[in-house]
Amino acid sequence: MSTLYVAFKGNGNSANKIVRSLDGDKLFLTNSYNGLKQDIDNISGAYDVVYMFGLDKRLKGNIRIDCVAQKDDVSLYSDVDFHSIALKCNQSGIIADIGNTPIQSLCNEAYWYMLKKYNRQAVFFHVPSIKYITEGFIEKIRTVL
């Protein structure tokens, strides 16, 4: 199975740190609406699934798996079995919640374009800030994915 791991640019970003530690193809998105769209448009690879990571400073040791993105009143839902992923996270010791309310942000925008480009075969993980990301946390993410 061909997988792409995605985060935003920025070495101090916890999502970026997680994606850099994963084995496989990676994409680091520009931190702007126009830039991220161009980055996604320029992806040439055929991937079975895209795992995206973004920072949510409100999280403290748990993650949120988002199942929907919205742009211009058009909602796109992931076809990836995110419930199974959440179960694997919880079994590995990472508390995972399912998010089903899109928040207008760079993360939502990137997720929407990725869901559209890869026929809904993408899932977005919001992770806590870097102070809550340990090597053990990253290893658990690796095990889940």
Disulfide bonds with the S-S distance in Angstrom:
none
